[in-house]
Amino acid sequence: MSLPPLLVIIPMHPEQLSELQTHFEVAYHPSHHPVPEGWGLEGERARFVLTNGARGLSAAELSHLPNVALVCALGAGYENLDVAAMRSRDIVAVNGAGANAPTVADQGFALLLAAVRRVPAFDAACRRGVWRDALPMQPGVSGKKLGIVGLGAVGRQFAKRGEGFDMPIGYRNRNRRDDAPAHYQYFDSVLALAEWADYLVVTAPGGAQSHHLVNAEVLHALGRHGFLVNLGRGSIVDTAALADALRDGVIAGAGLDVYEGEPSPPPALIDLQNVVLSPHVAGRSPEAEAATLALFLENTRRFQAGEPLLTPL
C-alpha cells in the first residue's frame, strides 16, 4: 500500500523527517517565505501539507496544490494560513495547539527571570571581574503582579509557574475564561492590565486583530518598574515603541522570544542592555517536538479514518 504524499515547507530536524517518512511519502521544501510558483509535480501530488503559523500557506501557493485535503500548522499559531481560501475548497486546517505549551512557558519564565534579575548582564560582568558592589540591585520576582495577555494553553502554563512564585494573576482575553481559577483577575483591556501589572507577559496569537496590541501607551502604563515578556508573535509588540521605552526608562526591561522581522535580529533592540533576546526557540525541546509531531500524526490518522479531529481550525 502506497503512503500518502506529504509536502513539508518548514525546516525540520532529520529525526522528525525520518518519523514522518514512516507514515508519508515526504517532499521536503523548507522555506521561511512563500513560494508563489509552487513545488512542481510534488506539490500537485501532495495530499497533506505541514507548515507553521509564521511560515503560513498563501492562496497563491494553494493554487499549486490541487489535491491537498488537509493543512497543518505545526504549533499553536496559524496567522499566515489563508484559512478562508482553504475553506472555499473544503480543505481541512488543523494546528498543534497546546502540544508545546509547557516548554514555551518554561522558556518564557526563564526570560522573565533573566530580564528582571539581569542574568546575562551580570554573567558578562562576572567574567570581566566586576564584583556585585559595582552593579545595580535588581528587584525580585516573587509576589509581583503578573499580567497575561492571552490565557490560552501557554498563558495557563505561565500562570501556573507564576503561582509557584506567589504572584497574583491578572489576564486579558478576548472573552472572560469561565474555566479560569476564581482568583485570576480579568481585565477588559490590555491597557488596564498593564496599569495593574508589574510584569506583562504576551502569549496571544498573531494576526491583524493583535497587531501592535502592545504599543507606546501600554508600555507607559506598565511603567518604569515594569517588565515585558513576549512569547506570542513579534507583530503584537510595536518594536519601535519598545526600543524607545527601553532606551528612555519608560519600562525597566524586556525578554523576547519573538520579534518583528524574524529571522533577522531586531536592529532597534540588539544594542540595548535591558532586553534579553532568544531566537524563537521557546517551543522547541525534544519533548515538545515529539508531542507536536504526535498530534499531527493523530490528526492525519483521524482524518483518513473519518474520525473527529483533535485541533481543527
N, C-alpha and C positions, 0 to 999 in steps of 0.2 A: 504493500500500500504506500503510495507516494505521500510525502509530507506537504502540508500546506505552505505556500510561498509567503515569506515574511520579509518586508522591507524595513531595515533599521537605519534611521537617518540621524542618530545621535552617537557620539563616541561611547564605547563600552569596553570594559576590561575583557581580555581573552577568556577568562573563566566564565564570564556571563555569556559571551558569544558561544562558547562550547556547550553550555547548558541549553541555550536556545536551539542550537543545531541538532539536539536530540529530539526536538519537537517540531521543527520547521525546516524548510529549505530557505536558508537565510541569504539575502542580498544585503551586503553591508556598505552603506554610503554615508559615513558620518560627515556632518557639516554643522557649523553654528549659524548658517544663513540659508534663506530659501533658495531652492533650485527650480526656478520657473520653467527651465527647459525639460525637466523631468529626468527619468532614470532609464530611458530606453525600454527594451523588452522586459527587463527585470521589474520595472515599475508597472508596466502593463499587465504583468502576470500576478503581481502582489495581491494577496487576499487580506493580509494584515499589515499594519504599519505601526512601528514603535518609534515614538518621538518623546519630547518633554514640553513643558509649558513655555520655557524660554525659547526653544527652537521652533516649536509650533508646526503647523502644516497649513499652507495657504490654499485659497481657492484655485490659484494658478497651478499649484502643484497637484491638487486633487484632479484637475483636468487630465493629468497624465496617468491617473490610477483608475482605469475603467472597471477593474474587477475587485477593488478594495471593498471589504464588508465591515471591518472593524479597525478603528484607530485608537491607540492607547497613548496617553501622556504618562510617561514613567515617573510619577511624582504627583504631588497634590495639585500643582499649578497647571492651568490649561489656557492661559490668557492669549496665546498666539495661535491657538487652534481655531480654524474657521468652522465653528460648530454649526452655524446656520447653513453653510454650504454642504456640510455632511448630512444634516437632517433633510435637506432638499433632495438628497439622493438616497435617503434611508440607510446611510452609513452609521453604524453604531459607534459612539465615542465613550471611552472609559478613562479613568485616571487611577493613580496609585494612592489615593487619599488615605492618610493615617499610617501607612506602612513604615515610613521613616521618621515619624513624629518624635519618638524618644531620642533618636540621635540628633535631630535638629535642635531639640530643646537642650540637650547636653551641650552642644556647641554654643548655643545662644547664651546659656548661663555662664559658660566659660568666658565668652566675650564680655558679658556684664561684669564679671569679677575682674577680668583683665583691665577693662576700661576704668572702673571705679578705683581699683587698687593700684593702677598704673604698672601692672606686672611687666609688660615689655620694656617700658622706660626704665624701671628700676633694675631689671635684668641687665640692660645695657650699661647703666650707671655702675652697678656692682662689678661688671667686667672691666670698667675703666678705673676701678679702685675708689669710687666715690662712696663714702660712708653715709649712713642714714641721717646724720645731723645736718648734712648739706642738702637734703631732699625734702620736698613738701610732705606734710602729713595728710594722708588721704582718708576720706570717710569710710565707714563700714557699710556693709550691705544688709546685715540682719536688722529686721524691724522696719525697714524703709517701705514706703508705699509703692507697690508695683502695679503699673497700669499696662494693660494688654490690649492692643488693637487687633481684634480678630480672635475670638475664643473658639477656634476650631480645634482640630486634633493637636496641632503643635501648641496652640495657645493654652489648651488644657494641661498638656505636659509641662509647659513652662510654669504655669500657675502652681502645679504640684511641687515643683522644685522650689518655687518661691515660698510656699507654705513651710517647707523644711527650714527656711531661714526666717521664720516668724514674720513674714511680710504680709500686711493687709493687701487684698487683691481687688482691683477695680478693672472693669473691662468695657470696651466699646465694640459692639457687634451690629450688623445690620438690623438684627432683632434681638430682644432680650432672650437669653437662653433659659428655658424652663428647667433644663436639666443641670444648670449650674448650681453649685452649692449655695445655700441661702446667705452665707456671709460674704459672697462675692458682690461687690457694689457695681451696679450697672449705670453707665453714663450715656446721655443721649447725643453726645458729640465728642469727637476726638479732642477738640479744644478744651472742653470741660474736664475730660480725663487727664489731659496734660497739666492743667492747672492744679489738679488734686495730687498727681503722682510725683514721686521722687525719681523714679526710673520708668521710662516709657519703652515698651517692647512691641515691635510691629511683627505680627505673624499673619497678617491679612493677605489674601491673594492679590495678584496684579490685575491689570486691565484698566479700561477707561474710567470706571467708577472710582478707583482708588488712586488715580494718577495725582501725584503731589499732595496726597492727603495730609502728609506731614510737611507743612510749609513754614515760612518765617513766623507767622502768627502763632502756630502751635509750638514752635521752638521757644519763642518768647514766653509763652505760657508755662512751658516746662521749667524755665528759669535757670539762673546761674549755678545752682547746685544740682541741676538735673542731668541725667544721662539717658541717651537714646541707644537702643539696640534694634537693628533691622534684620529680620530673618525672612521677611515676606518676599518682596520683589524690589529691585532698585528703583523702579519708577514710582514707588509710593512716597519716597522721600525726595524733596527738592534739593538736589546736590549743591547748587549754588547757595541756597539759603542755609544749608547745613554748614558749608565751609565758612560762610560769614559768621554764623553763630558760634562755631568752634574757635575761630580766629579772634572774635571780639569778646569772648567770655559770656555770650548770651546763655549758653549751656556749658556745663563742666566738661563733658566728653561724650564719646560715642563708640560703639562697637558694631561693625557692619560685616555681614557675610554676603550681602548682595548690594549692588550699586548700579547706577545708570552707566551705560556704555560698556557693559560686560562683553567680552572678557578683558578688554583693556583696563588697566588700573585707572581710578578716577584722578585726573590731574589736579583737580582743585583740593584734594584731600591728602595726597601722598606725602606732602612735606609737613603736615600738622602732627604734633606730638601727642595731642589729646584725642586721637582716634585710633582704634585698633581695627585692622582690616584682615579679613580672610577671604580667599577666592572662591566663594560659593561652594563650600565643602561641607556645610552643616548637615546635609542629608546623606553624606557618604560615610559608610562604615561597612565592614563585611556583613554585619548583622542587618543593617538597613537595606543594603543592596540585595541580600538574599530574600528578605521579606517582600521587597518591592517586586522583584522578579517573580517570586512565587505568586503574588497577587495577579500579575499579568498573565501568568500561565493558567491560573484558576479561572480568570475571566474568559480567556480564549477557550478553555475546555468547556465551560458552561455555555458559551456562545454556540460552539459546534454541537453541543448536546441539546440545545434548545431550552436550557435552564435559566432562571433569573440571574442576572449579573450582580456582582458584589458592589461595584462602584460606577454605575452609569452616570453620564453627564446629562 
